[in-house]
Structures are given as structure tokens and as C-alpha cells.
Amino acid sequence: MTKDFLYKYAPAILMCIALILQYNLFVTPEKLEQTHREILTEVSQVYITKSEFGNMKEQIIDINKKLDKIYDTLINERSSDGIN
């Protein structure tokens, strides 16, 4: 590498370095970890876990069974009274 080569391409190299620094094209591990934590907190606020979903599903099944029992009881009461 000669001095002429460096003098010729130095402005382009400096411009590339300035653009990289200005637009933050490279991410630091600290910033990446911070973004990861933000994503995890947002996801935990919006979505539920599989175990919570399973518990809710069981509760809904229990509610449906109880409603079916109530419905059957009402139908039996109506049919025993002679009301169609």
C-alpha cells in the first residue's frame, strides 16, 4: 500500500465508517439483550402459557358440563309437568 493509494481512498473509507456509526448498522450485545428483554415482557403481557391455556380449557369444559346438567334438569322438569 502506497501513500497515494491511501490518499485516494481515504475519503471513501471515512465516509463508510461514518455511515456505519451514524446508522448503527452493528448492534452491541448489551443493546441486543435489552431488546430481547423488551420483547419477552411484551409477549408475556399479551399471550398466555400452555399450562394456563390448559387450565382455562378444563374450566370451560367443566362449565359446559354444568350447563348441560342444568339444561337436562330444566327439560326433565318441563316434561314431568306436562309442558311441551
C-alpha positions as CSV (number, residue, x, y, z in Angstrom):
1,M,0.0,0.0,0.0
2,T,1.4,3.3,-1.0
3,K,0.6,6.7,0.3
4,D,-1.1,7.6,-3.0
5,F,-3.5,4.7,-2.6
6,L,-4.4,5.7,1.0
7,Y,-4.8,9.4,0.0
8,K,-7.0,8.4,-2.9
9,Y,-9.4,6.1,-1.0
10,A,-9.3,7.7,2.5
11,P,-12.4,9.9,2.0
12,A,-14.4,6.9,0.8
13,I,-13.2,4.8,3.7
14,L,-14.0,7.5,6.2
15,M,-17.4,8.0,4.7
16,C,-18.2,4.3,5.0
17,I,-17.1,4.3,8.7
18,A,-19.2,7.4,9.3
19,L,-22.3,5.9,7.8
20,I,-21.8,2.7,9.8
21,L,-21.6,4.7,13.0
22,Q,-24.4,7.1,12.2
23,Y,-27.0,4.4,11.3
24,N,-25.9,1.9,14.0
25,L,-25.5,-0.9,11.5
26,F,-23.8,-3.1,14.1
27,V,-25.6,-4.0,17.3
28,T,-23.8,-4.3,20.6
29,P,-24.6,-7.3,22.8
30,E,-26.0,-5.0,25.5
31,K,-28.4,-3.4,23.2
32,L,-29.4,-6.8,21.8
33,E,-30.0,-8.1,25.3
34,Q,-32.1,-5.1,26.2
35,T,-34.3,-5.5,23.0
36,H,-34.7,-9.2,23.8
37,R,-35.9,-8.4,27.4
38,E,-38.4,-5.9,26.0
39,I,-39.8,-8.5,23.5
40,L,-40.1,-11.0,26.3
41,T,-42.0,-8.6,28.6
42,E,-44.3,-7.6,25.8
43,V,-45.0,-11.2,24.9
44,S,-45.7,-12.2,28.5
45,Q,-48.2,-9.3,28.7
46,V,-50.1,-10.3,25.6
47,Y,-50.0,-14.1,25.4
48,I,-50.6,-16.9,28.0
49,T,-48.6,-20.0,28.6
50,K,-49.6,-23.5,27.5
51,S,-50.4,-24.5,31.1
52,E,-52.7,-21.5,31.7
53,F,-54.4,-22.4,28.4
54,G,-54.9,-26.0,29.6
55,N,-56.3,-24.8,32.9
56,M,-58.7,-22.4,31.1
57,K,-59.8,-25.2,28.7
58,E,-60.6,-27.5,31.6
59,Q,-62.6,-24.8,33.3
60,I,-64.6,-24.2,30.1
61,I,-65.3,-28.0,29.8
62,D,-66.5,-28.0,33.4
63,I,-68.8,-25.1,32.8
64,N,-70.2,-26.8,29.7
65,K,-70.9,-30.0,31.7
66,K,-72.7,-28.0,34.4
67,L,-74.7,-26.1,31.8
68,D,-75.7,-29.4,30.2
69,K,-76.8,-30.7,33.6
70,I,-78.9,-27.6,34.2
71,Y,-80.4,-27.8,30.7
72,D,-81.3,-31.5,31.3
73,T,-82.8,-30.7,34.7
74,L,-85.0,-28.0,33.2
75,I,-86.1,-30.3,30.3
76,N,-87.0,-33.0,32.8
77,E,-88.9,-30.5,35.0
78,R,-90.9,-29.3,32.0
79,S,-91.7,-32.8,30.7
80,S,-92.7,-34.0,34.2
81,D,-95.1,-31.0,34.5
82,G,-96.6,-31.9,31.1
83,I,-95.5,-28.7,29.4
84,N,-94.0,-29.2,25.9
